[in-house]
Structures are given as C-alpha cells and as structure tokens.
C-alpha cells in the first residue's frame, strides 16, 4: 500500500497538537491582559470635567486640607464632593472673571449643581466605606495614587478584588506609625502626611514608606520588623483580621 502521508506530516501533527493545547492558555492570557489594561480599568486616564480642577494647585500649592472639599470622608462611606458654595468661598474673591470657572459661577447663580464625572468608582455590588479605612490609618494615596501631584485627577489603582483582598488578608503589612509623630491618631496621621509633604516636597524628613506613599505607591511592607509591628497595631486599632476576609464585609 502506498504511503499516504509524507514524513513531514508527523512534524505538522505535533505542531498542531501543541498549538491546540497552547491556544486556551494564549486566549486566557490575552483576555487577562486586556481586562487588566488601562483601556479597561481606566487607570491613568483623565476624564473630562465641567471644570479643570487641579489637586496639585489646591492641595499642595495652596495647602487646602482634603477635608475642606471631601467633607464626609471621615464620617461616612462616601467621601463627598464639594458643593458650588464651597468653591465660591474663594472664587467669589479670586479669579472672578476666569472663563474656566464660568460653569461654577453659572451653577451658583442658577442653583443647579455641577455634574462631576466620577474618576474612582467601585461596582454597584461592592460596598466601600471611606471612614473606616481613614480611621485605621490607610492613606488616601494608597488607593488613589499621588493625588496631591495631580493637575487633572486620574484613577490610581484598578480596584480589582484580588488587590483589595491582599490588604484584607494581611492588613499587618499595610499599617504603620509615623515614628516622628507617634502621638497622632491613625486618622490624623493620614492627613498629616500632606502637611509634611507641603513643607518638605523632597521627603528628606519622611520615612521610606511615607516617600513611597506620597509618590502613589502602596503603603505595604515586606520588612519583618515592620510586619510584626503591624500585627501589634491590629490589636491596638481593634482590627479583626479574620472578619476582613469575609465576603459580607464588602458584598451585602
């Protein structure tokens, strides 16, 4: 009987089997890459806003406390956005004729609130409480990136569930004390970081952890001594580590 396939067919068959086996892995990898890309998560993307508000100018250059605009960040799940009256506290006196602030003036005259486009938003099925994180000493920059350096606000983290769980499963890696100001409460420590940055932009008087935070990196540590200190802070701050990994904490 004559040979139906040439010897090269064996190689072709092996290659086709390998490609068939690799295809699902390739598809999963590509899909994962797309889902985690900035195009999907929005990380680093600046949204159009009714007014080009600069955190760098207000929070750093002018030294306005975050809580002046985000009034409920210490008390509720929602950080809050400033109403027009808050903006006009200053802008009824300065930059009164700036065309960039025309939407603010119109809002004040008509009583129609400005419609800001939310940069940071979790899915509807997720519950996030700002106040409890602030109360435990988790810095704004840990989730939002280097806000005080943003001329136009952008999303600093993708907010994937696995990212949240890294902190919830090992919170001792994220808690720390400002060694130069140990008398501060965790809440005070969060906002004092911006005061330190304003007076020392180079971070010469900051710890490596604080310098990382001010540049938008997470306050996580891998140093054993700091992790051990974090375990003690869990008890001091009344944090139930077991409870944090419970689904009902974020999903009701």
DABEL-V697652 format. One record per pair of residues at least 24 apart in sequence whose ideal C-beta (glycine too) atoms are under 8 Angstrom apart, sorted by the first residue. I is the first residue (numbers start at 1). GAP is how many residues later the second one is. Records with the same first field share a line. If there is no record, write none. Layout:
I=GAP  GAP
This chain:
36=122  124
41=114  117  118  119
42=77  113  116
43=111  112  113  114  115
44=110  111
45=109  110
46=106  107  108
47=70  72  106  107
48=69
49=67  68  103  104
50=53  64  65  66
51=49  50  52  53  63
52=48  100
53=99  100
54=96  97  98
55=92  93  94  95  96  98
56=92  93  94  95
57=94
59=88  89  135
60=88  89  134  137  138  141
63=132  135
65=126  129
66=74  125  128
67=124
72=58  59
73=57  58  61
74=56  57  60  61  113
75=56
76=53  54  55
77=50  51  52  53  54
78=52
79=51
81=35
83=30
84=24  29  30
119=34  35  36
120=24  35  36  39
122=37
125=126
126=124  125
127=123  124  125
128=122
134=52  53  56
135=51  52
136=35  39  50  101  103
137=38  39  49  50  52  53  96  100
138=29  36  52  81
139=51  54  74  80
140=50
141=52  72  73  75  78
142=32  71  76  77
145=71
146=68  69  70
148=46  49  66
149=67
156=60
164=86
165=80
166=54
167=53
168=76  77  81
169=72  75  76
171=59  63  68  70  73
172=55  56  58  59  61  62  69
173=47  48  49  54  57
174=44  45  46  47  56
175=55  58  59  62  64
176=33  43  45  50  53  54  57
177=52  56
178=29  32
179=28
180=25
186=51
